[in-house]
């Protein structure tokens, strides 16, 4: 693939992320080279790396919103605390009121996360330098 192909894919992925209220996650400022920023230069990584970083950010979002992650966290709590909770919730603002979202009712995203991980691995190719921000499973 050429640089232009990666740039087109970046725009497609960012479009979908905006459509699902993930604009903040897709914002280019998240992917600026931190070393150049210290020198006052705002520069995005090359298109291939930018796409991979964008997909890794989405992958981390999926991990946070996966019921399996919630269940593992609740299991760890039950192993360390006598009276551990059986569920967890978030309060989300909803037009003046708030509503609770119970985290054990989140979807299981394991298969989607696996497919995304496979895609990231394929996009890396043999000559790709791994991201220092990559969070291992």
N, C-alpha and C positions, 0 to 999 in steps of 0.2 A: 504494500500500500504506500501511497505517496502522502506527503504532508497535507495536501489539500483534502485527501480522503479522511484523514484523522480530524481535520478541522470541521468537515461536514458532519462527521459522527459526533463531535463535541457539541455542535449546535443542536443536533437531533436529541441527544441525551439531555442537554440543558433545557430544551423545550419541554420534554416530558417531565423533568423535575419541577419546572415552573408550574406545569399543569396540575401537579400533585402537591402544590404548596411547599416545595423544597427549594425555592428560589435562593434563600440564604445559603444553602448548602452548595448550590451550583455557581454561586458568585465567583467571578474570576479572582477577586482579591484573596480568596482562600488558597489560591495556587501560585501566588507570586513567589519567586525565589527569595527565601529569607536572607540568604547571604548577600544578595544584591540590594535588598531593602535597607540593610544596615549602611550601605554606601549611597543611599538615596535614589536607587534605580528600581523602577517597577517593571519587572519583566516576567512574563509567563514562561514556563518550561516549553521545550519543543512539543509540537502537537501530539506525538505518540505518548510522551510522558504525561502531558496534560490530560489526555483522555483516560489514561490509566489511573491517575490521581483522582479524577472526577468519579470514575467507577468505584475506586476504593472508598471514597467518601460515601457514596451511595451504599456500598456494601456494609460499611460501619453503621449507617442509619438502619439498614435492614436488621443488623444484629441487635441493635437497641430495641427494635420493635418486634422482635421474634419471641413468641411465647416460650420457646425452649430456653432462651436466655433468662427470662423471668423465672421459670421453674428451677433452673440451676441456681439462681441467686437465692430463691426461697429455700432450696435444699441446704445451701451453705449456711443460711441463717438458722435453720432448724438443727444443724449440727453444732452450732456454737452458742445458741441462746436457748434457755429453758422454755420460754413461752414465745416461740417464733410465730410470726403471722403466717396464715395460710393463703393470703392473697395480698395484693398491693393495688393501689389505685393512684391516678393522677386527677387533679382538679383542673378542668379546662374551662376557660371563660366561654360563655355562650350567650351573647346579647344581654348583658346585664346580670344574668345569673351565672352559675357555674354548674358543670355536670361532671360526674365521676366516670372515669374510664378505668375499668378493672383490668389490670395487666394480664391476668391469667386468661382473659378472653381475647387476647390478641391472636392473630393468625400464626400458624406454624410456617415459617419461611425457609426452613432448611433446604428444600429442593431448589428454590429460587436462588438462595445464597450460594449453593453448590454450582449452579449453572453460571452465575456471575463470576465466581472464583475461577472456573474453567475458562471463561472468556478473558478474564484479566491475564491469566497465565498464557493463553494463546496470543494475546496482543503484545505481551512482553517480548516474545521471540528470544533468540539466543543472545542478542547483543544489548539487551535492555539492562540498565542498572536499577536494582531494586530501590523502592522508595524507603527513606529512613523513617517515614511515618507509618509504614505498613504495620498493622496490628495482627500478630499471629492468632489463630483460632485457639 
